[in-house]
């Protein structure tokens, strides 16, 4: 017997509950928040995450290419200019390079991608390929990890000046920029997801699986960065036991 779909509010609550698996709880990010990372480890994180940053507009362009809805495209295209920048306005990619400078990395050390680990490349490429190959509504749903992003951005803005006073303050501009952008993006992505996937319980469950897939991507990125920082030792490895998600 088919179950009735959850109501809109209950479905949204279940999506938000997925935040319990957000990478803010990964041991590497916990250590970052507690001020336990060395300068070299923070540099490693910034350099590796740059690959994710430059892939975001590519992912969003893939969503646009699959989306026939003009109104959705009008709103979604802003995400690309947010990261690429427009005219003289600094976009998220350039802001991340400035973060690299703030932690002591030269521009070429960031943009050359020489410090990016194979695991990070594999996970990010998997996410971009998902956006290229799946229906646009599913790709929009996968972006909903942005539901949990403002908290981690605010955490860095609040804690880094105390925990890592050697980081130049202007390097935090990326996180400040994303505080407002992420909230705007969430409103659109959540609206599309609630409208489309609320048609049936089966679709709602699929949406939860898709969001888990994206959470897994972010977790694997953190795993790979942590392993790239060879002097980090982790005693409890239970966090590695993430569910495997299969798509038909």
QUIKASUL-V678651 format. One record per pair of residues at least 6 apart in sequence whose ideal C-beta (glycine too) atoms are under 8 Angstrom apart, sorted by the first residue. I is the first residue (numbers start at 1). GAP is how many residues later the second one is. If there is no record, write none. Layout:
BEGIN
I_GAP + I_GAP
END
This chain:
BEGIN
2_198 + 2_199 + 2_200 + 3_198 + 4_197 + 5_6 + 5_193 + 5_194 + 5_195 + 5_196 + 5_198 + 5_199 + 6_8 + 6_192 + 6_195 + 6_198 + 8_186 + 8_190 + 11_183 + 11_186 + 11_187 + 11_193 + 11_196 + 12_178 + 12_182 + 14_190 + 14_194 + 15_129 + 15_132 + 15_175 + 15_178 + 15_192 + 15_193 + 15_196 + 16_131 + 18_190 + 18_193 + 18_194 + 18_197 + 19_128 + 19_129 + 21_191 + 21_194 + 21_198 + 21_221 + 22_123 + 22_126 + 22_130 + 22_193 + 22_196 + 23_6 + 23_129 + 23_192 + 23_195 + 23_196 + 23_198 + 23_199 + 24_9 + 24_124 + 24_127 + 24_128 + 24_131 + 25_214 + 26_193 + 26_196 + 26_197 + 26_200 + 26_213 + 27_199 + 27_207 + 27_209 + 27_212 + 28_9 + 28_17 + 28_194 + 28_197 + 28_198 + 28_201 + 28_204 + 29_123 + 29_193 + 31_6 + 31_201 + 32_10 + 32_13 + 32_124 + 33_122 + 33_123 + 33_126 + 33_130 + 34_129 + 35_124 + 35_127 + 35_128 + 35_129 + 37_8 + 37_127 + 37_192 + 38_193 + 39_64 + 39_65 + 39_127 + 40_189 + 41_188 + 41_190 + 41_191 + 42_61 + 42_122 + 42_125 + 43_57 + 43_60 + 43_61 + 43_62 + 43_72 + 44_71 + 44_181 + 44_184 + 44_185 + 45_180 + 45_184 + 46_50 + 46_53 + 46_54 + 46_57 + 46_59 + 46_64 + 47_53 + 47_58 + 47_62 + 47_63 + 47_68 + 47_69 + 48_67 + 48_68 + 48_69 + 48_72 + 48_173 + 48_176 + 48_177 + 48_180 + 49_47 + 49_71 + 49_172 + 49_176 + 50_46 + 50_47 + 50_50 + 50_60 + 50_61 + 50_63 + 50_66 + 51_62 + 51_65 + 51_69 + 51_70 + 51_73 + 52_68 + 52_72 + 52_169 + 53_30 + 53_39 + 53_40 + 53_43 + 54_39 + 55_69 + 55_70 + 55_72 + 55_73 + 56_23 + 56_27 + 56_36 + 57_22 + 57_23 + 57_26 + 57_27 + 57_36 + 58_70 + 59_68 + 59_69 + 59_72 + 59_80 + 60_16 + 60_17 + 60_19 + 60_20 + 60_23 + 60_71 + 61_19 + 62_66 + 62_69 + 62_70 + 62_77 + 63_13 + 63_68 + 63_73 + 63_76 + 63_77 + 64_9 + 64_12 + 64_13 + 64_16 + 65_67 + 66_66 + 66_69 + 66_70 + 66_73 + 67_6 + 67_9 + 67_69 + 72_64 + 72_116 + 72_120 + 75_113 + 76_64 + 76_112 + 79_106 + 81_10 + 82_9 + 82_10 + 82_99 + 83_8 + 83_9 + 83_10 + 84_7 + 84_9 + 85_6 + 85_7 + 85_8 + 85_9 + 90_8 + 90_83 + 92_82 + 92_85 + 92_86 + 92_89 + 95_78 + 95_79 + 95_82 + 96_14 + 96_78 + 97_10 + 97_13 + 97_14 + 98_72 + 98_73 + 98_75 + 98_76 + 99_72 + 99_73 + 99_74 + 99_75 + 100_6 + 100_7 + 100_9 + 100_10 + 100_71 + 101_6 + 101_67 + 101_70 + 102_65 + 102_66 + 102_67 + 102_68 + 102_69 + 102_70 + 103_64 + 103_68 + 109_6 + 115_113 + 117_107 + 117_108 + 117_110 + 117_111 + 118_106 + 119_101 + 119_102 + 119_104 + 119_105 + 119_108 + 119_109 + 120_101 + 120_104 + 120_105 + 120_108 + 122_98 + 123_94 + 123_97 + 123_98 + 123_101 + 124_93 + 124_97 + 126_91 + 127_15 + 127_87 + 127_90 + 130_8 + 130_9 + 130_12 + 130_83 + 131_8 + 131_11 + 134_8 + 134_113 + 137_55 + 137_56 + 137_59 + 137_60 + 138_68 + 138_72 + 140_49 + 140_52 + 140_53 + 141_48 + 141_51 + 141_52 + 141_56 + 141_66 + 141_69 + 141_70 + 142_68 + 142_69 + 142_71 + 142_72 + 143_42 + 143_46 + 143_71 + 144_42 + 144_45 + 144_46 + 144_49 + 144_67 + 144_70 + 145_66 + 145_69 + 145_70 + 145_73 + 146_36 + 146_39 + 146_40 + 146_43 + 147_39 + 147_43 + 149_29 + 149_33 + 150_28 + 150_29 + 150_32 + 150_33 + 153_22 + 153_23 + 153_25 + 153_26 + 153_29 + 154_21 + 154_25 + 156_16 + 156_19 + 157_15 + 157_18 + 157_19 + 157_22 + 160_7 + 160_12 + 161_6 + 161_8 + 161_11 + 193_14 + 196_7 + 197_6 + 197_7 + 197_9 + 197_10 + 198_6 + 209_36 + 209_38 + 210_35 + 212_31 + 212_33 + 213_32 + 213_34 + 216_26 + 216_27 + 216_29 + 219_20 + 219_23 + 220_22 + 223_17 + 226_6 + 226_8
END
